[in-house]
Amino acid sequence: MKTFYLDDDYDYDFELYGLVSSGKEYTLAWWLNKLLALRLTKQKDLCYTLPDRQQMLVSNYEFNTEHSIIRLFRNKAVGTTTTRKPYLLPDIKEYDFVLQISGPLPGVSASSFINTLLNIPLVQYVKQFDPLALKYRENLIF
């Protein structure tokens, strides 16, 4: 019998930022809305079923425009979970939040974006990541 394999190449055409912050996600979303003129709103928690049949909930905020989608995720799972790696992206578990931007960001230049994020009092550190360099990048496909 012939075996067929599914070729699951996905286009990771978004920018990805890791944020270190001691604040809550709703406070960080408020600051992002204020500084970047966004309207991030709380969405239903994302539910991932892991290979060992455990579920992990991830808090997320989202803002859609005609040309872009901005998402703010909490990197660590919501509530208590018994999984070994309770992170959305275990590759970058040092970062508390993940900011995903698909398309152009309205009203903000790419060069000053990290400096704008660092102006938020809750944010200690920001780093941009290449999604293709992450092992668990499939967790960002919706």
N, C-alpha and C positions, 0 to 999 in steps of 0.2 A: 504494500500500500504506500502511495506517495504521501509525503508529509509536506504541508504548506506552512509557511511562517508569515506572520503579520509584520509588515514593515511599518513601524510606528514613528516615523520621523515627524517631529513637530517643530514648527517654526517658533523659536523663543525670541520674538521680536518685541521685547519689552526691557525697560531698565529696572534694575533691582538694587535696592539700597538696604543695608542693615543699620539699625539704629540701637544704640545703647541708651536706655532711659530707665529711671527708677519710677516713673509715673505710671498711672493707669492709662489704658488705651483710649478711654473717652476723653481724658484730659489732653492727651497727645493729639487726638483727632480735632479737638477744639482749637488747639494752637495751629495745627496745619490749616484748618479752615480760615482762621484769622489772618495768618501771614501770607497764605498763597491764594486767598479768595476762592476757596473750594467749598463744597458742601458735602463733606464726607458724612455718611449716615450709617448707623448700625444696621447690619444685615444679619440674617439668620446664621448662626454658627455653622461652619463647615464641618461635616462629619466624615472622617476617614476610617475605613475599615482596613485594618492592617492585616498582613499575611497570617498572623496568629489569631485572627478573628476577633481581635479587640478593637474597640472603637475609640477614636480620639476626636475631641471637639476643639476647633480653633476659632477664636473670635476674629471677626473681620468687619471692616468699614469699607464703603465703596462710594465713588463719585463718578458718574458717567457724563460725558459731553458727546457732542456729535462726532468728534474725532479722537477722543481719548478716554481711557478708563484708568482711574487711580484707585488702588486698593491698599489698605493698611491692615496688616495681619499681626496678631500677637504670635510670636514664634513658639512659645510654650503652650501646651494644651490647657484648655479651660478645665477647672475642677480637678478632681483626683483621677489619676489613671495609673494602672499597674504596668504600663509598658516600660521597657528599658530605655527607650528614646522618646520621651513625650514632647518632641519638637516637630514643628512643621518642616523645618530644614535642619536636621541634625548636623549638617556640615558646618553651620554657622551658629551653633547653640550659644555662643557667647553674646549674641545680639538678641535683645529683648523683642524687637519689632522688625518687621519686614515691610518695606514700601515698594509696591510694584506699579510701574507706570507704563501703560501701553499707549503709544501715540504721543503727540506733542503736548507739553504741559502749558496750559493757557496762561499767558502773562508773565512767565518766568524763563529767563535764559538758562541754558544748560550749565554754563560756566559758573553762575552764581547760585545754583540750586543747593549745593552742599553747604555753602556759607549761610544760606537762608535757613536751612534745617538746623544748623549749629546756633542760630540766634534764638531758638526755642529754649527757654530756661530749663526744661526737663531733660533735654538731650545732651548727653556727655560726649558722644562720639558717633560719627556717620562714616560709612564706607560703601562705595559702589562695588557690586559684584557682577561678574559675567555669569549669566544663568547656565551657559554651556559648561562651565567649570565645576558646577555643583553636582554631586552624586545623586541627590534626591530632588532634582529639578522637576521631576514628574509631579510632585506635590503641588506645583504651581499651575497645573493645567486644569481648567474648569470648563 
